Amino acid sequence: MNTYIFDQSGRCTCSANSELPLDNLEDGLVGVHSESFYNPNAIYYDGEIKLTQPFNVDVSINLITGIPAGTDAFIDGNRQVVDDGSLELEVSFNSTVHVVLIHPHYQTIGLEVTCEV
């Protein structure tokens, strides 16, 4: 038996290859016992354990679209939450900007975005 603990966003925060007690979890956490073994970085909880999916975004000059609401975007180490489906990048000079997208229902992805002034 395997045990998985999920936070309010559905992200797996803990896993164990044994059956741990679930009666004393902190508020906001959900514990699940499962016969199946999952990579804790590849699952989330939404009423049941589900596998994360790849992001399906479009990248163009200075812009990423198709981003699910609630995604954390890390740009040069700065975190920005995307709630409207797109991320527009403004730069002081032409460059390539590395962006990391993180969402509990999707596989983390790193993107290179060509940016122009």
Helices and strands as residue ranges (DSSP letters): E 2-6, E 12-16, E 30-34, G 40-42, E 43-45, E 49-51, E 58-60, E 63-65, E 71-75, E 78-82, E 86-88, E 95-102, E 109-115
